[in-house]
């Protein structure tokens, strides 16, 4: 109960400290949260920021979907086929620690400007993150479950459908949820590179113009977008993996 109260109280405390610090410093580059929220509301009413929000939402959603579509089959293949993992898994372990953002200039040169390189980079980051998680999740499934399926003469497809995918699903959704922060950071970086739209572009453009209230309004908008996606995936995780939630509660 105490931990829930702390979680609920954390955000108001941060906002109060932000407001107090702003009033104490009295600096134009650090407006209060009240002024920033007011500016964001005005931007939303005027319709100025909606196109940027829509562009960012489109990129991060499509990047996440593509990352999932490619990482799930590859991760399951590595997790269920030891010989494939022995060869390809080493390559993944080598490439995984490399910051994918360093490939952004190359991606832009190859794919050009526009949405495609931004979506691709988000998908690339998630692909490596999720592939490793799915592989490890498939590997840790109990051998007794595999033996039970074998005793029923289950086919390869039935193994995947009834054992591997359901068994890995909680780890997949948890990993996607925990990767939202990284995806949002990648979104911000890509929208500052050969971009004309997006919340990241809006924030940097406002900073260059020294319009700090608009800049912080953009920061809040980006934060709300990230938190909303985090909560949305959490809801999906609750309903898709409800058996896991009940198991955790009774543990």
Number of C-alpha atoms within 10 A of each C-alpha: 5 7 8 9 9 11 10 11 11 11 11 11 12 12 14 14 14 17 17 14 16 17 13 9 11 12 11 12 15 17 21 23 22 14 15 21 18 15 18 23 14 15 16 14 11 10 11 12 22 15 14 20 20 13 15 26 20 15 23 25 16 18 26 23 17 18 25 21 13 17 25 22 15 20 23 23 18 24 24 17 12 13 11 13 18 11 11 13 19 12 11 15 12 9 12 16 10 10 9 15 16 9 12 18 15 12 17 19 10 10 14 13 15 15 18 15 24 29 25 22 24 29 27 22 21 26 25 21 21 26 27 22 23 28 24 18 21 23 18 11 15 10 10 9 13 14 11 11 17 13 9 8 11 14 11 10 10 12 17 16 12 12 16 22 18 14 20 21 19 21 19 23 20 16 16 25 20 14 18 22 16 15 25 22 16 22 25 22 15 24 25 18 17 16 15 15 19 26 30 29 23 24 25 19 16 18 16 11 11 13 15 18 24 27 26 24 26 28 20 18 20 23 14 12 18 21 16 13 20 18 12 13 17 17 12 13 21 16 11 15 17 13 12 16 15 11 9 9 8 7 6
